[in-house]
Amino acid sequence: MKYAVILGDGMSDWKLESLGNKTCLEAANTVTLDRLAPRSEVGLCRTVPEGLKPGSDVANMSVLGFDPRKFYTGRSPIEAVAMGIELKPTDVTLRYNLVTLSDEENYEDKTMVDYSAGEITTEEAAELINYLKKYLDTEKYTLYPGVSYRHCLVIADGEKGHTLTPPHDISDKPVRGHLPVGECGDVYLEMMKKSYELLKAHPVNLKRIAEGKRPASSIWLWGEGTKPGLSSFEREKGVKGGIISAVDLIRGIGMLAGMEIIPVEGITGNYDTNWAGKARAAADALIGGLDFVYVHMEAPDECSHHGDPAHKVYSIEQIDNVVIPEFIAKMENAGEDYAILVTPDHPTPCACKTHVSEPVPFLIYTNVKDLGNGATRYTEKEAAKTGLIVEDGFTLIDRLLSVK
């Protein structure tokens, strides 16, 4: 038996008036999932333990079978691992975004216009960060460029315990009240302010403005953490696994768990990604010898953060109309028995543009037997109607792996 998780990041939602009082899952044309649901186990799962914030770090760790209450040490160090940064036990890491802020004179009076600086390209970001490094890097503080707007700051012998707000939590809101707080809060804020002064007249930003794009006007620090340690996925679950994702965070979790990172050309972490390529690579990896593959698709979450239900519905339809049928066709043509888990990591409602901790709908389907428990579609409402709820999200994967 081969196993796959088809994860639509932030896929579940609240009802939207613009969609006829439906959620994005309800509004989407999901012919494949509608066909699978009556033969699937469908229910709700609480992927974010009480007391932890509903980030993709915590939630994806949970879906992969690791209890975040035991293993989670922060978001940024996971991304640092994926970026190839060697961390010492005494290092503290911060994630920093390139963001677009409004242009009020005082930094504290600005508004978070765009947490992604208009989805700035990796090449543009690298040029800006290499410029910032000349002025912000010290023996203690080192900026590292990542992918698009997502980057990492490493602090040698750093202090922990700061209050730092994810920029996607304050989209379209004033930054006042959300600036760094803690022992090094003033240092972090000064770095952010200095970055604004350095970036505002940089040629990359002037060119973006001339092209009608949003500038990367500041760095924004958040996601504090220290060097993490996960146990081996293969040792814990008894299966050899791989990860497919365009996002450093997810690849980092996989690397820490000793999983194979499966490359796919043309994946972007947004709705213009190579949907079919992910499906084919997942099936090929399983047919080629892996037992388990985790296919992570960031697009629904990105669309939610931008308050874009139309493209979120489109992304869900690509998962349904392209990813799942392509995967199933390749597996069945190869004569392989398989089971799939379809789930979000957490809800990201378009209405609030950020993550929430509510349970998510899941579906487990296999080609070898009928698992149906009463659902007629794969939606939040249908999942709730079955009455099945998995309270400890890190045990959900065990329900998938128990299918024989």
Buried (B, 14 or more C-beta within 10 A) or exposed (E): BBBBBBBBBBBBBBBBEEBEEBBBBBBBEBEBBBBBBBBBBBBBBBBBBEEBBBBBBBBBBBBBBBBBBEBBBBBBBBBBBBBEBEBEEEBBBBBBBBBBBEEEEEBEEBBBBBBBBBBBBEEBBBBBBEBBBEEBEEEEBBBBBBBBBBBBBBBEEBEBEBEBBBBBBBBEBBBEEBBBBBEBBEBBBBBBBBBBEBBBEBEBBEEBEEEEBBBBBBBBBBBBBBBBEBBEBBEBBEBBBBBBBBBBBBBBBBBBBBBBBBEBEEBBBBBEBBBBBBBBBBBBBBBEEBBBBBBBBBBBBBBBBBBBBBBBBBBBBBBBBBBBBBBBEBBEEBEBBBBBBBBBBBBBBBBBBBBBBBBBBBBBBBBEEEBBBBBEBBBBBBBBBBEBEBEBBBEBBEBBBEBE
